[in-house]
């Protein structure tokens, strides 16, 4: 199975400041069509997860443009350009390149 | 408005069975891949099972193979998960998830709690 490793485990952030979460996969998530099968999800306390990013860098409809995804075949980054209070919660990366699809362990974002 | 509503969770003894259901509305259910994803209390997310639009392509995580069965009824806009021979480690919130490629969107239900305990 592809192992997804996220860092940091916990990320204290300041409102209005940028934030960045890293994710690494144990093998490349690039398929022959050139797409990178990496997604990012956000889960607020007590809520269901919500997808933010798919195919490495494409935003889900309705997701604010302060969220962006980037990376190579095995190293990925989710960036928040200016953190807002509603951004707290846990962020997960997930690969949908090979079955079983696997999630990273999560990064908890909290306000300093 | 898109909705996914799960039901069927509850308390079951080890070795017992449960059948989860998920009713979809507000999107074209028959065109979507559907999944069950679970989250143990205080833990991260784990993909459980995945089914293509016509039900002909199915995947399971190794830990549930042979014991869980995912199925769907497109006419009823419904997804199911039959869970047999349940073990303690199956205790989790089970989320129904839709993958709507026509809208580049992804939808999650509110989840249903399954507790396996004697």
HADDOCK unambig.tbl for C-alpha pairs under 7 A between the chains (distance, minus, plus):
assign (segid A and resid 48 and name CA) (segid B and resid 108 and name CA) 6.55 0.50 0.50
assign (segid A and resid 48 and name CA) (segid B and resid 110 and name CA) 5.76 0.50 0.50
assign (segid A and resid 51 and name CA) (segid B and resid 106 and name CA) 6.52 0.50 0.50
assign (segid A and resid 60 and name CA) (segid B and resid 104 and name CA) 6.76 0.50 0.50
assign (segid A and resid 60 and name CA) (segid B and resid 105 and name CA) 6.12 0.50 0.50
assign (segid A and resid 61 and name CA) (segid B and resid 105 and name CA) 6.81 0.50 0.50
assign (segid A and resid 100 and name CA) (segid B and resid 61 and name CA) 5.79 0.50 0.50
assign (segid A and resid 101 and name CA) (segid B and resid 47 and name CA) 6.38 0.50 0.50
assign (segid A and resid 102 and name CA) (segid B and resid 46 and name CA) 6.86 0.50 0.50
assign (segid A and resid 102 and name CA) (segid B and resid 47 and name CA) 6.67 0.50 0.50
assign (segid A and resid 103 and name CA) (segid B and resid 45 and name CA) 6.37 0.50 0.50
assign (segid A and resid 103 and name CA) (segid B and resid 46 and name CA) 6.69 0.50 0.50
assign (segid A and resid 105 and name CA) (segid B and resid 44 and name CA) 5.88 0.50 0.50
assign (segid A and resid 106 and name CA) (segid B and resid 44 and name CA) 6.65 0.50 0.50
